[in-house]
């Protein structure tokens, strides 16, 4: 289960409940949010779906505890195209 809490306009606290519960601090710039979503979904939805993407590829304990959303693309080059499809 993924819970996304808004800290401010660009920062979110994500809690992933699995075998082990983990907490992550994620930042998303407004320009990157617009690039990926066109404003069609909330930033919280983008962050939640990004964690769905990550959890399909690795365990929650392997996900960085704090990161800026574009970092996902450095580890998984297909991230941007896949997340845009997941949001439609």
KAWO-V940031 format. One record per residue. N is the residue number from 1. PSI is psi in radians with two decimals (999 if undefined). Layout:
N,PSI  N,PSI
This chain:
1,2.37  2,2.23  3,2.25  4,2.15  5,2.37  6,2.20  7,-0.83  8,-2.95  9,-0.52  10,0.01  11,2.38  12,2.54  13,2.16  14,2.22  15,2.23  16,2.08  17,2.00  18,-2.56  19,-0.70  20,2.32  21,2.32  22,2.70  23,2.42  24,2.54  25,2.07  26,2.35  27,2.52  28,2.02  29,2.69  30,-0.59  31,-0.67  32,-0.67  33,-0.84  34,-0.72  35,-0.76  36,-0.56  37,-0.35  38,0.28  39,0.17  40,-0.37  41,2.87  42,2.73  43,-0.61  44,-0.70  45,-0.73  46,-0.79  47,-0.77  48,-0.82  49,-0.54  50,-0.63  51,-0.61  52,-0.78  53,-0.86  54,-0.76  55,-0.35  56,-0.23  57,-0.35  58,2.87  59,2.76  60,-0.47  61,-0.23  62,-0.22  63,2.38  64,2.55  65,-0.42  66,2.27  67,2.80  68,2.36  69,-0.69  70,-0.30  71,-0.52  72,-0.72  73,-0.39  74,-0.55  75,-0.59  76,1.63  77,-0.41  78,-0.04  79,-0.96  80,-0.77  81,-0.67  82,-0.73  83,-0.61  84,-0.67  85,-0.68  86,-0.49  87,-0.15  88,999
